[in-house]
Amino acid sequence: MEMESVTLSQIVKRWYPDMMPFLKQKELNSLIMLRDGLSILEPQDAMEIIQISICEHQNLAHLH
């Protein structure tokens, strides 16, 4: 297992590029650690990561 650090924008561009205009730059710049790397990430896993990242950023916005 090799950990790989990527940005959310890398994941979005690879699997769901049509979502780019709907995400904030702060969300797109989020660092994501992938246990087995970007090359084996499945589309459904990518969508789950995107959804969780959006929720986390919304939660942070409510705390400020």
N, C-alpha and C positions, 0 to 999 in steps of 0.2 A: 504494500500500500504506500503510495506516494501522495502526500498532501500537496495541493496546488491552490495558490491564492489567485483569484480572478475578481474582476469587478462585475457588478450586476449587468452593466452595459455589454460586457462580452457575452454573457449568457443570453441576454435579450437579442442582441444582434445575430447570434447564431441560430436561435430557434424561433423567436417571435419578433422579427424586426419591425413589424407593423405596429408594435406596442411602444416603440421609441418615443413618439411625440406625446404620449400620455403619461410618461414618467418624468418626475422632477430630476434635475441634474444631481441633486444630493442623493437621491435613490440610485441613480445610475452609477454613481461613484462609490457606492457601498462595496466594501471588500467582502468576498465570500470565500470561505475555505471549503474546498472540495476534497473529500477523503481520497477518492481514486482518480481525481483529475477531470478536466473538462472533456477529454476525448471519449469517455464512456458514459457521460451524462445523458440520460434519456429525456425526450421532450416533456413527458409528464412530470419528471423530477425538476426540470427547468422551470416549468409553470409553478410548481409548488414553492420553489425558492423565490420566484418573483412575487408571488402572493404573500409569503411570509415577510419578505423585505418591505413591501408596501405597508403591511400591518405594523411592523416595527417602527417605521418612520412616522406613521400616523399616531402611534402611541407616544412616541417621543415628542411630537408636536403638542399633544395634550398636556404633557408634563411641564412644558415651558410656559 
